[in-house]
Amino acid sequence: MANIVIQIRQSDIEKMKSHYEPFFTAKTPPGGVFSAKKNGCTITAYRSGKVMFQGTGNEAEAKKWGKPAAKATSSKGGKSSGLPLPADISTLSVIGSDEVGKGDYFGPMTVVAAYVKKDQIPLLQELGVKDSKDLTDPQIVKIAKDLLTFLPYSLLKLPNEKYNGLQSSGMTQGKITAILHNQALNHLLGKIAPEKPEAILVDQFAEATVYFRHLQGQQVICRENVFFSTKAESIHLSVAAASILARYAFLKAFDDLSTKAGFTLPKGAGAKVDQVAARLIKEKGVAALNEFTKLHFANTGKAKRIAGI
């Protein structure tokens, strides 16, 4: 049974609040005004004016207050590979996965898989969930703290020392990324079992055939209902939630590294990074780069030259 969402004025929210007060539930979700359950129908009102009706008789209950809100459509279509995406994937219960930190010289790689049920989609919209690249760091921290209170997820953080060890052994960054995604997906599937998602959506960093080739030799490979698309955060909010949680974990790890360094480390891999890496070499020795950086980046050679090594 599909959920119904209507958009109403704040004055009507107050009327609804009085009407449903005898049926209030104990827990109101983040961003919510109230949650009530009447005759098998759960009614959740949000500060934005959206009201969601779920369960028995939801259509009749919603009609008392207004018409369903128009569904937002995304103009940012991604490029998919492997299995064709289900036409209704944006409305399904989906595990999404994404990674952060792959292009940063300082700091670890973080990968998150997050499970968003179809009836949670309006709540995530209410919380402001979207691609982490479109959010400021303070917004990410705020939203992530809300998500952590109720969303099933799996986080993998790859410290620089381990990353450098894998890379120096001949493992490409693409293979490392694929292994982390696969592990995060399997961990999360174990957490939510026996429940199963209707789909799994990976933010595509490699073609599906390449992704699965990277996973050859892994004990357990997650293949069932796995889909790939670029810009996947615009296709399902589970990927956007995963990107936010991965970014949040990356920011926390980055702050810890800055504290350990004794000065603020810059993100990215530009010229400023070279200068700060050279300072790190001068103050802590070239061996410290293994803990703080991804050694195979060109920044390493540039920083050494600046430091006079």
Helices and strands as residue ranges (DSSP letters): E 4-7, H 10-20, G 21-23, E 32-38, E 41-46, E 50-55, H 58-63, E 80-81, G 89-91, E 94-100, E 109-116, G 118-120, H 121-127, G 132-134, H 137-147, E 153-158, H 160-168, H 173-192, E 199-203, H 208-214, E 226-229, G 232-234, H 237-261, H 271-284, G 286-288, H 289-292, H 299-306
